[in-house]
Amino acid sequence: MATRLRKTRRLRGGRHMGWGQVAQHRSFGHKGGLGRSGHLKHLASTVIKEDQDHFGHEGTHSPHPSITKVWINIRDLNDLFAKSGKSENSKNVLDLESLEIEKLLGGGQTNTAYTIKVKNATPSAIEKIKQAGGEVILPVQKTEEKTEEKTEDVENNDG
Protein backbone atom coordinates (compact mmCIF):
# COMPACT_ATOMS: atom_id res chain seq x y z
CA MET A 1 0.00 0.00 0.00
CA ALA A 2 1.25 3.45 -0.80
CA THR A 3 2.23 5.69 2.13
CA ARG A 4 -0.15 8.42 1.02
CA LEU A 5 -3.10 6.06 1.46
CA ARG A 6 -2.29 4.89 5.02
CA LYS A 7 -4.42 5.78 8.04
CA THR A 8 -1.53 7.64 9.68
CA ARG A 9 -1.71 10.31 7.01
CA ARG A 10 -5.31 11.12 8.06
CA LEU A 11 -4.51 11.08 11.79
CA ARG A 12 -1.26 13.04 11.58
CA GLY A 13 -2.68 16.37 12.74
CA GLY A 14 -4.68 14.84 15.60
CA ARG A 15 -3.61 14.54 19.17
CA HIS A 16 -3.84 10.80 19.87
CA MET A 17 -3.34 9.12 16.49
CA GLY A 18 -6.49 7.02 16.98
CA TRP A 19 -5.67 5.55 20.39
CA GLY A 20 -8.34 7.28 22.50
CA GLN A 21 -8.08 10.21 24.82
CA VAL A 22 -5.97 9.55 27.93
CA ALA A 23 -2.80 7.44 28.30
CA GLN A 24 -3.66 4.75 25.79
CA HIS A 25 -1.02 3.01 23.69
CA ARG A 26 1.92 4.39 25.63
CA SER A 27 4.82 2.11 26.26
CA PHE A 28 5.37 0.87 29.79
CA GLY A 29 8.11 3.29 30.84
CA HIS A 30 6.54 6.47 29.50
CA LYS A 31 3.48 6.78 31.70
CA GLY A 32 3.54 10.30 33.06
CA GLY A 33 6.49 11.48 31.02
CA LEU A 34 9.98 10.40 30.08
CA GLY A 35 12.66 10.02 32.72
CA ARG A 36 12.30 12.20 35.79
CA SER A 37 9.74 14.55 34.36
CA GLY A 38 6.85 15.40 36.67
CA HIS A 39 8.69 14.85 39.96
CA LEU A 40 7.60 18.28 41.16
CA LYS A 41 4.14 18.08 39.51
CA HIS A 42 2.01 15.00 38.94
CA LEU A 43 4.53 12.44 40.28
CA ALA A 44 5.37 14.32 43.52
CA SER A 45 3.54 11.86 45.75
CA THR A 46 5.45 8.96 44.18
CA VAL A 47 8.77 10.69 44.91
CA ILE A 48 7.81 11.28 48.54
CA LYS A 49 6.73 7.69 48.94
CA GLU A 50 9.56 5.86 47.15
CA ASP A 51 12.60 8.18 47.26
CA GLN A 52 12.55 10.34 50.39
CA ASP A 53 16.17 11.50 49.91
CA HIS A 54 15.62 12.69 46.35
CA PHE A 55 15.66 16.39 47.22
CA GLY A 56 18.30 18.22 49.25
CA HIS A 57 22.03 17.79 49.76
CA GLU A 58 24.13 15.18 51.48
CA GLY A 59 26.66 17.65 52.86
CA THR A 60 30.29 18.22 52.05
CA HIS A 61 32.77 15.41 51.60
CA SER A 62 36.50 15.87 51.23
CA PRO A 63 37.84 14.22 48.08
CA HIS A 64 40.46 12.30 50.05
CA PRO A 65 40.35 10.92 53.55
CA SER A 66 42.22 13.11 56.00
CA ILE A 67 45.42 11.36 57.01
CA THR A 68 47.12 12.81 60.06
CA LYS A 69 50.87 12.33 60.10
CA VAL A 70 52.59 12.85 63.42
CA TRP A 71 56.10 14.30 63.31
CA ILE A 72 58.32 15.47 66.14
CA ASN A 73 61.35 17.74 66.44
CA ILE A 74 64.57 17.07 68.33
CA ARG A 75 63.77 19.88 70.79
CA ASP A 76 60.74 17.86 72.01
CA LEU A 77 62.64 14.64 72.80
CA ASN A 78 63.40 15.55 76.45
CA ASP A 79 59.71 16.07 77.25
CA LEU A 80 58.74 12.91 75.38
CA PHE A 81 61.40 10.87 77.19
CA ALA A 82 60.08 12.07 80.55
CA LYS A 83 56.62 10.75 79.63
CA SER A 84 57.34 7.49 77.82
CA GLY A 85 61.08 6.85 77.61
CA LYS A 86 63.02 3.87 78.98
CA SER A 87 66.55 3.52 80.31
CA GLU A 88 68.11 0.22 79.26
CA ASN A 89 71.80 -0.59 79.90
CA SER A 90 72.61 3.05 80.66
CA LYS A 91 71.02 4.12 77.35
CA ASN A 92 68.02 6.38 76.93
CA VAL A 93 65.73 4.51 74.55
CA LEU A 94 62.81 6.16 72.74
CA ASP A 95 60.58 3.98 70.55
CA LEU A 96 58.75 6.49 68.37
CA GLU A 97 57.16 3.73 66.25
CA SER A 98 55.20 2.43 69.24
CA LEU A 99 54.09 6.03 69.96
CA GLU A 100 52.87 6.24 66.32
CA ILE A 101 55.26 9.07 65.46
CA GLU A 102 56.28 8.64 61.85
CA LYS A 103 59.16 11.07 61.38
CA LEU A 104 61.90 12.76 63.38
CA LEU A 105 62.67 16.28 62.25
CA GLY A 106 65.86 18.24 62.90
CA GLY A 107 64.45 21.33 64.63
CA GLY A 108 66.21 22.39 67.83
CA GLN A 109 69.13 20.90 69.76
CA THR A 110 69.67 18.18 72.36
CA ASN A 111 72.55 17.41 74.71
CA THR A 112 71.24 14.01 75.83
CA ALA A 113 72.26 10.86 73.99
CA TYR A 114 69.19 8.94 72.83
CA THR A 115 68.74 5.65 71.03
CA ILE A 116 65.72 6.36 68.83
CA LYS A 117 63.71 3.84 66.83
CA VAL A 118 61.65 5.62 64.16
CA LYS A 119 60.29 4.99 60.64
CA ASN A 120 61.79 8.10 59.00
CA ALA A 121 64.25 10.80 60.01
CA THR A 122 65.72 13.79 58.23
CA PRO A 123 69.49 13.83 57.62
CA SER A 124 69.91 16.85 59.89
CA ALA A 125 68.08 15.03 62.73
CA ILE A 126 70.32 11.97 62.37
CA GLU A 127 73.42 14.17 62.40
CA LYS A 128 72.35 16.07 65.54
CA ILE A 129 71.53 12.86 67.42
CA LYS A 130 74.97 11.40 66.52
CA GLN A 131 76.71 14.61 67.65
CA ALA A 132 75.00 14.25 71.03
CA GLY A 133 76.31 10.66 71.28
CA GLY A 134 73.15 8.81 70.35
CA GLU A 135 71.92 6.76 67.42
CA VAL A 136 68.87 6.57 65.17
CA ILE A 137 67.58 3.12 64.23
CA LEU A 138 65.69 3.16 60.92
CA PRO A 139 63.91 0.17 59.33
CA VAL A 140 65.83 -1.57 56.54
CA GLN A 141 64.77 -0.39 53.11
CA LYS A 142 64.63 -3.33 50.71
CA THR A 143 64.28 -1.33 47.51
CA GLU A 144 67.85 0.03 47.65
CA GLU A 145 69.38 -3.43 48.12
CA LYS A 146 67.54 -4.82 45.11
CA THR A 147 68.71 -2.00 42.86
CA GLU A 148 72.32 -2.48 44.00
CA GLU A 149 72.16 -6.21 43.26
CA LYS A 150 70.75 -5.58 39.80
CA THR A 151 73.54 -3.13 38.90
CA GLU A 152 76.18 -5.62 40.06
CA ASP A 153 74.62 -8.37 37.94
CA VAL A 154 74.61 -6.12 34.88
CA GLU A 155 78.29 -5.20 35.40
CA ASN A 156 79.24 -8.90 35.73
CA ASN A 157 77.41 -9.83 32.54
CA ASP A 158 79.13 -7.13 30.47
CA GLY A 159 82.67 -8.37 31.20
Secondary structure, 3 states (H helix, E strand, C coil): CCHHHCHHHHHCCCCCCCCCCCCCCCCHHHCCCCCCCCCCCCCHHHHHHHCCCCCCCCCCCCCCCCCCCCEEEHHHHHHHHHHHCEEECCEEEEECCCCCCCEEECCCCCCCCEEEECCEECHHHHHHHHHCCCEEECCCCHHHHHHHHHHHHHHHHHC
